Amino acid sequence: DEDWIVHTIYSLLREFEYVNMERSHREAWYQSHIWSMVESCFDKLKGVEVAIGESASLGSKRRMNKNRHISAITSAPRLKCGYKCDLVFRQYDNGHSISLEFG
């Protein structure tokens, strides 16, 4: 898409003009300044969500916790998180009640 290309080029030029690319930053800076450009190129895909910033895989979380039971007498084990990825794609329009995940 031409709009995305133009916006991305201007955004990268701005980072170079202000000399932001010559020093190191924390991961949150890269997520908001660089990864957001990658994430936004998928905005037009209907039924697909892109999550950046070490989003936990919901499928892995469900699988890891499928045998977890909450008990009123004994303390329940801590809820396990799914594997964290820098970029996760979730497809909602797939004919299933649960989204498909890639990443």
N, C-alpha and C positions, 0 to 999 in steps of 0.2 A: 504494500500500500504506500503510495507516494507521500501521504501526510506523515506516516510513521518514519519513513526514511529521512524526510526533511527535518522533522523534529529531533530525531536521534543525532543527525549530523550537527545541528545547531547546539544541542546539549553537549556533545563531545567537544565541539570547538570552544564553547564557553568554559568547560573545565580546563582545557589547554591554555586558553587566553589568561585565565586567572591563576595559572601555574599550580592548579590543584593536583595535577597528575604527577608532579615531581616529588611529592612527599608521601610518606606512608600514612594510612588512616586506619581507623578501627573498622571492623566488619560492618557495623551499622551504616557508616558513610558509604561504603561500596554498595550496600543494599539499596539505599535511597538514591544514589547518584548514577550507578552503573547497572545493577541488576534490574532496576525498575524499567530501563529501556528495553531489556530483553523481555521482561514480563508483559509490557504493554503491546508488544507485537502480536500477542495472542488474543487481544481484546475482542476481535471480531468473530472468533470461533464460538458459535452458540453451544451452550451446554458444557463448555470446558472452562475450568477455573485454573489459574496458575498461582501457586503460592510460593513466595520466596522467603528467605530468612530462616533456614533450618526448620521448616515446617515438619511436624511429625506425621508419619504415614498413618492414616486412620485405619487402614486395613491391617497393618502390623499390630497396632494397638488392640484392635478387636481380637485378633488371633492370639496374642499373648495373654489376654485376660478372659478368654472364653470359659475357663474352668474356675474363675474367681467367684466366690460366694460371699455375700455379706452376712455376717452372723451377729446376733444380738448378744451372745454370751462371750465369745472369744473375739479378740481383735482381728480385723480383716487385714490380709497382707496389702501392702501399698500398691496402688494402681500402677501398672507398668506402662511406659510410654513406647510408642512405635519408633522405628528408626528415623533419624532426622536427616533430611536431604536439603541441599541448597535450593533446589527447584523441584516442586511437585506439581504434576498435572492431574486434575481430577475431572473425570467425565461423568456428568450427571444424566444425560439423555442416552442411556445405554440399554433400556429395557429391564433393568434390575432395580431393586429397592435401595441398593447400596452403590455408591459411586465407584468407578474403576479408577485406580491410581497408577501413575507412571512417574518415575523419577528416582 
